[in-house]
């Protein structure tokens, strides 16, 4: 399994695999997705990167970096 993968590539990989639809899912056809079980996504990310202490707090830090760099955008649900 490739460990030299970016977070956005990893998230896309999960989104394209129906096996993970209970933890991350598309919300529409415009590229919008939702972390259904953010802790589980973080755990899988940690396993993939061989960082066993990964949790959602650490994953969310990386996501905020992506927001700042306009790699992904946060959608607020009202």
VOPAGU-2260 file (C-alpha; in pm, 1 decimal, decimal comma):
REM VOPAGU-2260
SITE   aa  ch    i         X         Y         Z
SITE  UNK   A    0       0,0       0,0       0,0
SITE  UNK   A    1     138,9     337,8    -101,5
SITE  UNK   A    2     228,4     563,6     192,5
SITE  UNK   A    3     341,4     851,2     -30,0
SITE  UNK   A    4     -11,7     976,6     -90,6
SITE  UNK   A    5    -167,8    1313,7     -17,9
SITE  UNK   A    6    -473,0    1350,3     201,9
SITE  UNK   A    7    -694,9    1465,9     -84,8
SITE  UNK   A    8    -591,1    1160,9    -290,1
SITE  UNK   A    9    -667,5     935,5       5,7
SITE  UNK   A   10   -1010,6    1092,6      57,9
SITE  UNK   A   11   -1090,2    1052,3    -311,3
SITE  UNK   A   12    -978,6     689,5    -295,2
SITE  UNK   A   13   -1220,6     627,9      -7,2
SITE  UNK   A   14   -1501,6     812,8    -185,1
SITE  UNK   A   15   -1459,8     601,7    -497,0
SITE  UNK   A   16   -1477,2     276,6    -299,7
SITE  UNK   A   17   -1831,1     180,9    -188,7
SITE  UNK   A   18   -1679,6     -19,8      95,8
SITE  UNK   A   19   -1628,0     310,6     282,3
SITE  UNK   A   20   -1965,8     475,3     216,5
SITE  UNK   A   21   -2056,2     444,2     585,2
SITE  UNK   A   22   -1762,4     668,9     686,0
SITE  UNK   A   23   -1732,1     910,7     390,0
SITE  UNK   A   24   -1984,4     977,8     117,0
SITE  UNK   A   25   -2065,2    1208,6    -170,9
SITE  UNK   A   26   -2349,3    1449,4     -91,2
SITE  UNK   A   27   -2411,8    1556,3    -452,4
SITE  UNK   A   28   -2261,9    1546,4    -800,3
SITE  UNK   A   29   -2064,0    1869,1    -756,5
SITE  UNK   A   30   -1771,0    1710,9    -573,0
SITE  UNK   A   31   -1919,6    1774,6    -230,3
SITE  UNK   A   32   -1865,0    1505,0      29,8
SITE  UNK   A   33   -1928,8    1444,1     396,9
SITE  UNK   A   34   -1721,0    1271,5     661,2
SITE  UNK   A   35   -1987,7    1050,3     817,6
SITE  UNK   A   36   -1745,3     900,0    1069,7
SITE  UNK   A   37   -1453,3    1141,2    1089,2
SITE  UNK   A   38   -1268,8     944,8    1358,5
SITE  UNK   A   39   -1271,2     631,8    1142,9
SITE  UNK   A   40   -1146,4     826,4     840,3
SITE  UNK   A   41    -866,1     964,8    1058,6
SITE  UNK   A   42    -781,4     615,6    1182,7
SITE  UNK   A   43    -757,4     482,6     826,6
SITE  UNK   A   44    -545,0     782,4     725,6
SITE  UNK   A   45    -311,8     709,2    1016,9
SITE  UNK   A   46    -282,3     344,4     916,8
SITE  UNK   A   47    -209,5     442,9     558,0
SITE  UNK   A   48      60,4     690,8     660,5
SITE  UNK   A   49     194,6     463,2     936,5
SITE  UNK   A   50     104,3     723,0    1200,9
SITE  UNK   A   51     -80,6     518,4    1458,0
SITE  UNK   A   52    -162,6     812,9    1684,5
SITE  UNK   A   53    -367,0     986,8    1413,4
SITE  UNK   A   54    -703,2    1118,6    1529,6
SITE  UNK   A   55    -963,2    1359,2    1396,4
SITE  UNK   A   56    -802,8    1660,3    1565,1
SITE  UNK   A   57    -484,9    1599,9    1366,1
SITE  UNK   A   58    -672,8    1520,3    1045,6
SITE  UNK   A   59    -881,5    1836,1    1079,0
SITE  UNK   A   60    -561,8    2041,3    1101,5
SITE  UNK   A   61    -462,1    1907,0     760,1
SITE  UNK   A   62    -810,7    1980,7     626,4
SITE  UNK   A   63    -786,4    2341,1     748,1
SITE  UNK   A   64    -456,8    2371,7     560,7
SITE  UNK   A   65    -640,2    2251,4     248,5
SITE  UNK   A   66    -910,4    2513,8     306,0
SITE  UNK   A   67    -646,5    2788,4     335,5
SITE  UNK   A   68    -477,8    2674,4      12,9
SITE  UNK   A   69    -813,4    2639,0    -171,1
SITE  UNK   A   70    -748,8    2271,8    -237,2
SITE  UNK   A   71   -1088,0    2190,1     -87,9
SITE  UNK   A   72   -1364,4    2413,0      44,1
SITE  UNK   A   73   -1561,8    2375,8     360,7
SITE  UNK   A   74   -1937,0    2374,6     309,9
SITE  UNK   A   75   -2147,2    2500,9     595,4
SITE  UNK   A   76   -2477,7    2324,1     646,3
SITE  UNK   A   77   -2754,0    2553,7     763,0
